[in-house]
Amino acid sequence: MKAMECLNFAELCREYGISRKTGYKWRDRFREHGKAGMEEESRRPRHHSRELGEVVTCEIVRLKEAHRHWGPRKIRVLYKRKHHGQAPAESSFKRVLERAGLTRKRRKRQAKQCGRLATGRKAEAPNDVWTVDFKGWWLDPGGSRVEPLTVRDEHSRMLLEMRAVANARTETVRACFERLFKAHGLPGAIRSDNGPPFASSNGLLGLSRLSAWWLALGIDLERGRPGCPQDNGAHERMHLDVRRELQAGRIGRDQDAFDLWRRQYNTERPHEAIGMATPAELYRPSERPYEGTPDELDYGKMDTRRVMRRTGTIRYGGARIPISGTLGGWNVGLAPRNDGQIEVYFSNLLLGLIDPHTCAFVPSITSEVHRSSAQKQATGQEPGNRKTEKKRKIRKNSAPAGAPALRAGLACEKPDASGFSSNPIAPLGGSASRATSSQPNL
């Protein structure tokens, strides 16, 4: 109020330690806006010399409209392709899309600490590991159930197959994999969950007819823990894109639509995990060709027995010993140990032991070891005892002559009432060589 009535305005400014320019500014703002004019104003510049033009902004919005479920980072890569590598900063794309209301903030969940499989196998090259799963089903406009089978190369992110199969039976899924093996060759391992037809909760070591066929072809098994989809997280993330872009539109069993989406996913869509390249740029066929299903597996110098189709038993020492009905029709390898027991192998997988005195078969079980307990004992914080040492015991005996090389298997749960494990065990290192190439009924 003094400024409005003061005769010597310069003296008043000196009294409050401000310049006359600042004093006149505040006085004018008070005259124009009253008390509200005394509030602090934004210092953001009203104009910017490098501000995006209207043409660029509209093109960014058009690209986003064409790819509704892609983020600013992928939209920027598309823009660079069209403009010979020239594009505004990623933050500019984010700002434009936020102003246009075309982005939605991602909800963040705190990651929980959880164990990992003992194998720890990760793909370092194409075809090291394939991942497979069924996308959760949805209903098409006609009320029919749609549940596509998806197969993906873990290293290159190449979506090898997305097939609208009629059912999830072993024969149907096996036919899909035969086509994939003929087109791309054999992978080193296949990662799946513990559900059928990839695994069997009641089978020996979780083996199903399909996974037994994979083992016979020299393909290792990598299983996730029951109820832990994060063990195959990258595959599940791809299913989220399917849900957003296909399931949301209630696409039915239209294989042409699935093939079109898969082709776009492999050849057009940039992937952050591979440096914004496309999967087709990294993927190459496997060096292991598919030569058909072998009649018999070659176990070298080991003795062999054929598993009976109907009963799942083998003959040893004049007795019939039950092994697994899943392996009916296949031959298994027998290797004696120094303690007199007999190791039973299927391909490169140690199934269990036979006691020649009782003719009893004991499945191979590796008890679960919690990382925290192991670390405490290793650092001396938790004294070891016979019980915990027995739980942590992993077979270290060297394999007999002619037996496949061993590696640590994954942690499994205790066997159920039938004596079989409800969790699968990862295949051991190496692979049994194949003999002839005909296809027995599994």
Contacts in CASP RR format, 6 or more apart in sequence:
PFRMAT RR
TARGET T0000
AUTHOR 0000-0000-0000
METHOD contacts of the structure
MODEL  1
MKAMECLNFAELCREYGISRKTGYKWRDRFREHGKAGMEEESRRPRHHSR
ELGEVVTCEIVRLKEAHRHWGPRKIRVLYKRKHHGQAPAESSFKRVLERA
GLTRKRRKRQAKQCGRLATGRKAEAPNDVWTVDFKGWWLDPGGSRVEPLT
VRDEHSRMLLEMRAVANARTETVRACFERLFKAHGLPGAIRSDNGPPFAS
SNGLLGLSRLSAWWLALGIDLERGRPGCPQDNGAHERMHLDVRRELQAGR
IGRDQDAFDLWRRQYNTERPHEAIGMATPAELYRPSERPYEGTPDELDYG
KMDTRRVMRRTGTIRYGGARIPISGTLGGWNVGLAPRNDGQIEVYFSNLL
LGLIDPHTCAFVPSITSEVHRSSAQKQATGQEPGNRKTEKKRKIRKNSAP
AGAPALRAGLACEKPDASGFSSNPIAPLGGSASRATSSQPNL
2 12 0 8 1.000
3 9 0 8 1.000
3 12 0 8 1.000
3 23 0 8 1.000
3 26 0 8 1.000
3 27 0 8 1.000
3 30 0 8 1.000
4 27 0 8 1.000
4 30 0 8 1.000
4 31 0 8 1.000
6 12 0 8 1.000
9 20 0 8 1.000
9 23 0 8 1.000
9 24 0 8 1.000
10 20 0 8 1.000
13 19 0 8 1.000
13 20 0 8 1.000
13 22 0 8 1.000
13 23 0 8 1.000
26 38 0 8 1.000
29 37 0 8 1.000
29 38 0 8 1.000
30 37 0 8 1.000
30 38 0 8 1.000
52 88 0 8 1.000
52 92 0 8 1.000
52 96 0 8 1.000
56 88 0 8 1.000
57 96 0 8 1.000
59 79 0 8 1.000
60 75 0 8 1.000
60 79 0 8 1.000
60 93 0 8 1.000
60 96 0 8 1.000
60 97 0 8 1.000
61 96 0 8 1.000
61 97 0 8 1.000
61 100 0 8 1.000
61 102 0 8 1.000
63 75 0 8 1.000
63 78 0 8 1.000
63 79 0 8 1.000
64 70 0 8 1.000
64 71 0 8 1.000
64 75 0 8 1.000
64 97 0 8 1.000
64 100 0 8 1.000
64 102 0 8 1.000
65 102 0 8 1.000
67 74 0 8 1.000
67 75 0 8 1.000
67 78 0 8 1.000
68 102 0 8 1.000
69 241 0 8 1.000
69 244 0 8 1.000
69 245 0 8 1.000
70 269 0 8 1.000
71 97 0 8 1.000
71 103 0 8 1.000
72 90 0 8 1.000
72 93 0 8 1.000
72 94 0 8 1.000
72 97 0 8 1.000
72 103 0 8 1.000
73 90 0 8 1.000
73 93 0 8 1.000
73 270 0 8 1.000
73 272 0 8 1.000
73 276 0 8 1.000
74 269 0 8 1.000
74 270 0 8 1.000
74 272 0 8 1.000
74 276 0 8 1.000
75 93 0 8 1.000
75 97 0 8 1.000
76 87 0 8 1.000
76 88 0 8 1.000
76 90 0 8 1.000
76 93 0 8 1.000
77 270 0 8 1.000
77 276 0 8 1.000
78 270 0 8 1.000
79 87 0 8 1.000
79 88 0 8 1.000
79 93 0 8 1.000
80 86 0 8 1.000
80 87 0 8 1.000
94 103 0 8 1.000
97 103 0 8 1.000
114 228 0 8 1.000
114 230 0 8 1.000
115 225 0 8 1.000
115 371 0 8 1.000
116 231 0 8 1.000
117 222 0 8 1.000
117 223 0 8 1.000
117 224 0 8 1.000
117 225 0 8 1.000
117 231 0 8 1.000
117 410 0 8 1.000
117 411 0 8 1.000
117 426 0 8 1.000
118 366 0 8 1.000
118 369 0 8 1.000
118 408 0 8 1.000
118 409 0 8 1.000
118 410 0 8 1.000
118 411 0 8 1.000
118 426 0 8 1.000
119 222 0 8 1.000
119 407 0 8 1.000
119 408 0 8 1.000
119 409 0 8 1.000
119 410 0 8 1.000
119 426 0 8 1.000
121 128 0 8 1.000
121 129 0 8 1.000
121 189 0 8 1.000
121 220 0 8 1.000
121 222 0 8 1.000
121 426 0 8 1.000
122 128 0 8 1.000
122 129 0 8 1.000
122 154 0 8 1.000
123 129 0 8 1.000
123 153 0 8 1.000
123 154 0 8 1.000
123 155 0 8 1.000
124 155 0 8 1.000
125 155 0 8 1.000
126 153 0 8 1.000
126 155 0 8 1.000
126 156 0 8 1.000
126 158 0 8 1.000
126 282 0 8 1.000
126 283 0 8 1.000
126 284 0 8 1.000
126 286 0 8 1.000
127 153 0 8 1.000
127 155 0 8 1.000
127 184 0 8 1.000
127 185 0 8 1.000
127 186 0 8 1.000
127 187 0 8 1.000
127 188 0 8 1.000
127 284 0 8 1.000
127 285 0 8 1.000
127 286 0 8 1.000
127 287 0 8 1.000
127 288 0 8 1.000
128 154 0 8 1.000
128 155 0 8 1.000
128 187 0 8 1.000
128 188 0 8 1.000
128 189 0 8 1.000
129 153 0 8 1.000
129 154 0 8 1.000
129 155 0 8 1.000
129 187 0 8 1.000
129 188 0 8 1.000
129 189 0 8 1.000
129 190 0 8 1.000
129 191 0 8 1.000
129 222 0 8 1.000
130 151 0 8 1.000
130 152 0 8 1.000
130 153 0 8 1.000
130 154 0 8 1.000
130 160 0 8 1.000
130 187 0 8 1.000
130 188 0 8 1.000
130 189 0 8 1.000
130 190 0 8 1.000
130 191 0 8 1.000
131 151 0 8 1.000
131 152 0 8 1.000
131 153 0 8 1.000
131 154 0 8 1.000
131 190 0 8 1.000
131 191 0 8 1.000
131 192 0 8 1.000
131 232 0 8 1.000
131 234 0 8 1.000
131 235 0 8 1.000
132 149 0 8 1.000
132 150 0 8 1.000
132 151 0 8 1.000
132 152 0 8 1.000
132 190 0 8 1.000
132 191 0 8 1.000
132 192 0 8 1.000
132 198 0 8 1.000
132 235 0 8 1.000
133 149 0 8 1.000
133 150 0 8 1.000
133 192 0 8 1.000
133 193 0 8 1.000
133 232 0 8 1.000
133 235 0 8 1.000
133 236 0 8 1.000
133 239 0 8 1.000
134 147 0 8 1.000
134 148 0 8 1.000
134 149 0 8 1.000
134 150 0 8 1.000
134 168 0 8 1.000
135 147 0 8 1.000
135 148 0 8 1.000
135 149 0 8 1.000
135 150 0 8 1.000
135 239 0 8 1.000
135 242 0 8 1.000
135 243 0 8 1.000
135 247 0 8 1.000
136 147 0 8 1.000
136 239 0 8 1.000
137 145 0 8 1.000
137 146 0 8 1.000
137 147 0 8 1.000
138 145 0 8 1.000
138 146 0 8 1.000
138 247 0 8 1.000
138 250 0 8 1.000
139 145 0 8 1.000
139 146 0 8 1.000
139 250 0 8 1.000
140 146 0 8 1.000
140 250 0 8 1.000
140 251 0 8 1.000
140 252 0 8 1.000
140 253 0 8 1.000
141 250 0 8 1.000
141 252 0 8 1.000
144 252 0 8 1.000
144 253 0 8 1.000
146 164 0 8 1.000
146 247 0 8 1.000
146 251 0 8 1.000
146 252 0 8 1.000
146 253 0 8 1.000
147 165 0 8 1.000
147 168 0 8 1.000
148 162 0 8 1.000
148 163 0 8 1.000
148 164 0 8 1.000
148 165 0 8 1.000
148 242 0 8 1.000
148 258 0 8 1.000
149 161 0 8 1.000
149 162 0 8 1.000
149 163 0 8 1.000
149 165 0 8 1.000
149 168 0 8 1.000
149 173 0 8 1.000
149 176 0 8 1.000
150 159 0 8 1.000
150 161 0 8 1.000
150 162 0 8 1.000
150 235 0 8 1.000
150 238 0 8 1.000
150 239 0 8 1.000
150 242 0 8 1.000
151 159 0 8 1.000
151 160 0 8 1.000
151 161 0 8 1.000
151 162 0 8 1.000
151 176 0 8 1.000
151 177 0 8 1.000
151 180 0 8 1.000
152 158 0 8 1.000
152 159 0 8 1.000
152 160 0 8 1.000
152 234 0 8 1.000
152 235 0 8 1.000
152 238 0 8 1.000
153 160 0 8 1.000
153 187 0 8 1.000
153 279 0 8 1.000
153 283 0 8 1.000
154 191 0 8 1.000
154 234 0 8 1.000
155 282 0 8 1.000
156 274 0 8 1.000
156 279 0 8 1.000
156 282 0 8 1.000
156 283 0 8 1.000
157 234 0 8 1.000
157 238 0 8 1.000
157 271 0 8 1.000
157 273 0 8 1.000
157 274 0 8 1.000
157 279 0 8 1.000
157 282 0 8 1.000
158 266 0 8 1.000
158 279 0 8 1.000
158 280 0 8 1.000
158 282 0 8 1.000
158 283 0 8 1.000
159 238 0 8 1.000
159 262 0 8 1.000
159 265 0 8 1.000
159 266 0 8 1.000
159 279 0 8 1.000
160 180 0 8 1.000
160 184 0 8 1.000
161 176 0 8 1.000
161 179 0 8 1.000
161 180 0 8 1.000
161 262 0 8 1.000
162 242 0 8 1.000
162 258 0 8 1.000
162 259 0 8 1.000
162 261 0 8 1.000
162 262 0 8 1.000
163 176 0 8 1.000
163 255 0 8 1.000
163 258 0 8 1.000
164 252 0 8 1.000
164 253 0 8 1.000
164 254 0 8 1.000
164 255 0 8 1.000
164 258 0 8 1.000
165 172 0 8 1.000
165 173 0 8 1.000
165 176 0 8 1.000
166 172 0 8 1.000
168 196 0 8 1.000
168 197 0 8 1.000
169 197 0 8 1.000
170 197 0 8 1.000
170 208 0 8 1.000
170 209 0 8 1.000
170 210 0 8 1.000
170 442 0 8 1.000
173 197 0 8 1.000
173 210 0 8 1.000
174 210 0 8 1.000
174 213 0 8 1.000
174 442 0 8 1.000
177 210 0 8 1.000
178 290 0 8 1.000
181 217 0 8 1.000
181 290 0 8 1.000
182 290 0 8 1.000
183 285 0 8 1.000
184 285 0 8 1.000
184 286 0 8 1.000
185 285 0 8 1.000
185 286 0 8 1.000
185 288 0 8 1.000
185 289 0 8 1.000
185 290 0 8 1.000
186 217 0 8 1.000
186 218 0 8 1.000
186 219 0 8 1.000
186 286 0 8 1.000
186 288 0 8 1.000
186 289 0 8 1.000
186 290 0 8 1.000
187 219 0 8 1.000
187 286 0 8 1.000
188 218 0 8 1.000
188 219 0 8 1.000
188 220 0 8 1.000
188 286 0 8 1.000
188 288 0 8 1.000
189 219 0 8 1.000
189 220 0 8 1.000
189 221 0 8 1.000
189 222 0 8 1.000
189 427 0 8 1.000
190 214 0 8 1.000
190 219 0 8 1.000
190 220 0 8 1.000
190 221 0 8 1.000
190 222 0 8 1.000
191 222 0 8 1.000
191 223 0 8 1.000
191 224 0 8 1.000
191 231 0 8 1.000
191 232 0 8 1.000
191 235 0 8 1.000
192 198 0 8 1.000
192 199 0 8 1.000
192 211 0 8 1.000
192 221 0 8 1.000
192 222 0 8 1.000
192 223 0 8 1.000
192 224 0 8 1.000
192 232 0 8 1.000
193 199 0 8 1.000
193 223 0 8 1.000
193 224 0 8 1.000
193 229 0 8 1.000
193 232 0 8 1.000
194 201 0 8 1.000
194 206 0 8 1.000
194 223 0 8 1.000
194 224 0 8 1.000
194 226 0 8 1.000
194 227 0 8 1.000
194 423 0 8 1.000
194 424 0 8 1.000
195 201 0 8 1.000
196 208 0 8 1.000
197 208 0 8 1.000
197 209 0 8 1.000
197 210 0 8 1.000
198 208 0 8 1.000
198 210 0 8 1.000
198 211 0 8 1.000
199 206 0 8 1.000
199 207 0 8 1.000
199 208 0 8 1.000
199 211 0 8 1.000
199 223 0 8 1.000
199 424 0 8 1.000
200 206 0 8 1.000
200 207 0 8 1.000
200 208 0 8 1.000
200 326 0 8 1.000
201 422 0 8 1.000
202 416 0 8 1.000
202 418 0 8 1.000
202 420 0 8 1.000
202 422 0 8 1.000
203 324 0 8 1.000
203 326 0 8 1.000
203 420 0 8 1.000
204 323 0 8 1.000
204 324 0 8 1.000
204 326 0 8 1.000
204 327 0 8 1.000
204 351 0 8 1.000
204 363 0 8 1.000
204 420 0 8 1.000
204 421 0 8 1.000
205 349 0 8 1.000
205 351 0 8 1.000
205 363 0 8 1.000
205 364 0 8 1.000
205 412 0 8 1.000
205 420 0 8 1.000
205 421 0 8 1.000
205 424 0 8 1.000
205 425 0 8 1.000
206 420 0 8 1.000
206 421 0 8 1.000
206 422 0 8 1.000
206 423 0 8 1.000
206 424 0 8 1.000
206 425 0 8 1.000
207 215 0 8 1.000
207 324 0 8 1.000
207 326 0 8 1.000
207 327 0 8 1.000
207 346 0 8 1.000
207 424 0 8 1.000
208 326 0 8 1.000
209 326 0 8 1.000
209 442 0 8 1.000
211 221 0 8 1.000
211 424 0 8 1.000
212 326 0 8 1.000
212 327 0 8 1.000
212 330 0 8 1.000
212 346 0 8 1.000
212 442 0 8 1.000
213 293 0 8 1.000
213 442 0 8 1.000
214 221 0 8 1.000
215 221 0 8 1.000
215 346 0 8 1.000
215 347 0 8 1.000
215 348 0 8 1.000
215 349 0 8 1.000
215 427 0 8 1.000
216 293 0 8 1.000
216 294 0 8 1.000
216 297 0 8 1.000
216 330 0 8 1.000
216 347 0 8 1.000
216 432 0 8 1.000
216 434 0 8 1.000
217 290 0 8 1.000
217 292 0 8 1.000
217 293 0 8 1.000
217 294 0 8 1.000
217 434 0 8 1.000
218 347 0 8 1.000
218 348 0 8 1.000
218 431 0 8 1.000
218 432 0 8 1.000
218 434 0 8 1.000
220 348 0 8 1.000
220 426 0 8 1.000
220 427 0 8 1.000
220 429 0 8 1.000
220 431 0 8 1.000
221 349 0 8 1.000
221 424 0 8 1.000
221 426 0 8 1.000
221 427 0 8 1.000
222 426 0 8 1.000
223 410 0 8 1.000
223 423 0 8 1.000
223 424 0 8 1.000
223 426 0 8 1.000
224 231 0 8 1.000
224 232 0 8 1.000
225 231 0 8 1.000
225 423 0 8 1.000
226 422 0 8 1.000
226 423 0 8 1.000
229 236 0 8 1.000
230 236 0 8 1.000
234 273 0 8 1.000
238 265 0 8 1.000
241 265 0 8 1.000
242 261 0 8 1.000
245 261 0 8 1.000
246 257 0 8 1.000
246 258 0 8 1.000
246 261 0 8 1.000
251 257 0 8 1.000
251 258 0 8 1.000
265 279 0 8 1.000
266 278 0 8 1.000
266 279 0 8 1.000
266 280 0 8 1.000
266 283 0 8 1.000
267 278 0 8 1.000
267 279 0 8 1.000
267 280 0 8 1.000
268 278 0 8 1.000
269 278 0 8 1.000
270 276 0 8 1.000
270 277 0 8 1.000
270 278 0 8 1.000
271 277 0 8 1.000
271 278 0 8 1.000
271 279 0 8 1.000
274 282 0 8 1.000
291 434 0 8 1.000
291 437 0 8 1.000
292 437 0 8 1.000
292 438 0 8 1.000
292 439 0 8 1.000
293 437 0 8 1.000
293 438 0 8 1.000
293 439 0 8 1.000
293 440 0 8 1.000
294 434 0 8 1.000
294 435 0 8 1.000
294 436 0 8 1.000
294 437 0 8 1.000
294 438 0 8 1.000
295 435 0 8 1.000
295 436 0 8 1.000
295 437 0 8 1.000
295 438 0 8 1.000
295 440 0 8 1.000
296 304 0 8 1.000
296 331 0 8 1.000
296 435 0 8 1.000
296 436 0 8 1.000
297 330 0 8 1.000
297 331 0 8 1.000
297 333 0 8 1.000
297 346 0 8 1.000
297 347 0 8 1.000
297 432 0 8 1.000
297 433 0 8 1.000
297 434 0 8 1.000
297 435 0 8 1.000
298 432 0 8 1.000
298 433 0 8 1.000
298 434 0 8 1.000
298 435 0 8 1.000
299 331 0 8 1.000
299 333 0 8 1.000
299 345 0 8 1.000
299 402 0 8 1.000
299 432 0 8 1.000
300 402 0 8 1.000
301 401 0 8 1.000
301 402 0 8 1.000
302 333 0 8 1.000
302 334 0 8 1.000
302 335 0 8 1.000
302 345 0 8 1.000
302 402 0 8 1.000
302 403 0 8 1.000
303 333 0 8 1.000
303 334 0 8 1.000
303 335 0 8 1.000
304 331 0 8 1.000
304 332 0 8 1.000
304 333 0 8 1.000
304 334 0 8 1.000
305 314 0 8 1.000
305 315 0 8 1.000
305 316 0 8 1.000
305 331 0 8 1.000
305 332 0 8 1.000
305 333 0 8 1.000
305 334 0 8 1.000
306 314 0 8 1.000
306 329 0 8 1.000
306 330 0 8 1.000
306 331 0 8 1.000
306 332 0 8 1.000
307 313 0 8 1.000
307 314 0 8 1.000
307 323 0 8 1.000
307 324 0 8 1.000
307 325 0 8 1.000
307 327 0 8 1.000
307 328 0 8 1.000
307 329 0 8 1.000
307 330 0 8 1.000
307 331 0 8 1.000
307 332 0 8 1.000
308 314 0 8 1.000
308 320 0 8 1.000
308 328 0 8 1.000
308 329 0 8 1.000
309 325 0 8 1.000
309 328 0 8 1.000
309 329 0 8 1.000
311 320 0 8 1.000
311 322 0 8 1.000
311 325 0 8 1.000
312 322 0 8 1.000
312 323 0 8 1.000
312 324 0 8 1.000
312 325 0 8 1.000
312 327 0 8 1.000
312 328 0 8 1.000
313 320 0 8 1.000
313 321 0 8 1.000
313 322 0 8 1.000
313 323 0 8 1.000
314 320 0 8 1.000
314 321 0 8 1.000
314 323 0 8 1.000
314 332 0 8 1.000
315 321 0 8 1.000
316 334 0 8 1.000
316 342 0 8 1.000
316 354 0 8 1.000
316 356 0 8 1.000
316 359 0 8 1.000
317 356 0 8 1.000
317 359 0 8 1.000
319 359 0 8 1.000
321 354 0 8 1.000
321 359 0 8 1.000
321 360 0 8 1.000
321 361 0 8 1.000
322 361 0 8 1.000
323 332 0 8 1.000
323 344 0 8 1.000
323 351 0 8 1.000
323 361 0 8 1.000
324 351 0 8 1.000
327 346 0 8 1.000
328 442 0 8 1.000
329 440 0 8 1.000
329 442 0 8 1.000
330 346 0 8 1.000
332 344 0 8 1.000
332 345 0 8 1.000
332 346 0 8 1.000
332 351 0 8 1.000
333 344 0 8 1.000
333 345 0 8 1.000
333 346 0 8 1.000
334 342 0 8 1.000
334 343 0 8 1.000
334 344 0 8 1.000
334 345 0 8 1.000
334 354 0 8 1.000
335 342 0 8 1.000
335 343 0 8 1.000
335 345 0 8 1.000
335 399 0 8 1.000
335 400 0 8 1.000
335 402 0 8 1.000
335 403 0 8 1.000
336 342 0 8 1.000
336 343 0 8 1.000
336 400 0 8 1.000
337 343 0 8 1.000
337 353 0 8 1.000
337 397 0 8 1.000
337 400 0 8 1.000
338 397 0 8 1.000
340 356 0 8 1.000
341 353 0 8 1.000
341 354 0 8 1.000
341 355 0 8 1.000
341 356 0 8 1.000
342 353 0 8 1.000
342 354 0 8 1.000
342 356 0 8 1.000
343 350 0 8 1.000
343 352 0 8 1.000
343 353 0 8 1.000
343 399 0 8 1.000
343 400 0 8 1.000
343 403 0 8 1.000
344 350 0 8 1.000
344 351 0 8 1.000
344 352 0 8 1.000
344 353 0 8 1.000
344 354 0 8 1.000
344 361 0 8 1.000
345 351 0 8 1.000
345 403 0 8 1.000
345 404 0 8 1.000
345 432 0 8 1.000
347 404 0 8 1.000
347 427 0 8 1.000
347 431 0 8 1.000
347 432 0 8 1.000
348 404 0 8 1.000
348 405 0 8 1.000
348 427 0 8 1.000
348 428 0 8 1.000
348 429 0 8 1.000
348 430 0 8 1.000
348 431 0 8 1.000
348 432 0 8 1.000
349 425 0 8 1.000
349 427 0 8 1.000
349 428 0 8 1.000
350 364 0 8 1.000
350 395 0 8 1.000
350 406 0 8 1.000
350 428 0 8 1.000
351 363 0 8 1.000
351 364 0 8 1.000
352 361 0 8 1.000
352 362 0 8 1.000
352 363 0 8 1.000
352 364 0 8 1.000
353 361 0 8 1.000
353 362 0 8 1.000
353 364 0 8 1.000
354 360 0 8 1.000
354 361 0 8 1.000
354 362 0 8 1.000
355 362 0 8 1.000
363 415 0 8 1.000
363 419 0 8 1.000
363 420 0 8 1.000
363 421 0 8 1.000
364 425 0 8 1.000
365 412 0 8 1.000
365 414 0 8 1.000
365 415 0 8 1.000
365 421 0 8 1.000
365 425 0 8 1.000
366 394 0 8 1.000
366 395 0 8 1.000
366 408 0 8 1.000
366 409 0 8 1.000
366 410 0 8 1.000
366 411 0 8 1.000
366 412 0 8 1.000
366 425 0 8 1.000
367 390 0 8 1.000
367 391 0 8 1.000
367 392 0 8 1.000
367 393 0 8 1.000
367 411 0 8 1.000
367 412 0 8 1.000
367 414 0 8 1.000
368 391 0 8 1.000
368 411 0 8 1.000
368 412 0 8 1.000
368 413 0 8 1.000
369 391 0 8 1.000
369 392 0 8 1.000
369 411 0 8 1.000
373 382 0 8 1.000
373 388 0 8 1.000
374 392 0 8 1.000
376 382 0 8 1.000
377 383 0 8 1.000
377 384 0 8 1.000
377 388 0 8 1.000
394 408 0 8 1.000
394 409 0 8 1.000
395 406 0 8 1.000
399 405 0 8 1.000
399 406 0 8 1.000
404 428 0 8 1.000
404 429 0 8 1.000
404 430 0 8 1.000
404 431 0 8 1.000
404 432 0 8 1.000
405 428 0 8 1.000
405 429 0 8 1.000
405 430 0 8 1.000
406 428 0 8 1.000
406 429 0 8 1.000
407 428 0 8 1.000
407 429 0 8 1.000
409 425 0 8 1.000
409 426 0 8 1.000
409 428 0 8 1.000
410 423 0 8 1.000
410 424 0 8 1.000
410 425 0 8 1.000
410 426 0 8 1.000
411 423 0 8 1.000
412 421 0 8 1.000
412 423 0 8 1.000
412 424 0 8 1.000
412 425 0 8 1.000
413 421 0 8 1.000
413 422 0 8 1.000
413 423 0 8 1.000
414 421 0 8 1.000
415 421 0 8 1.000
415 422 0 8 1.000
416 422 0 8 1.000
END
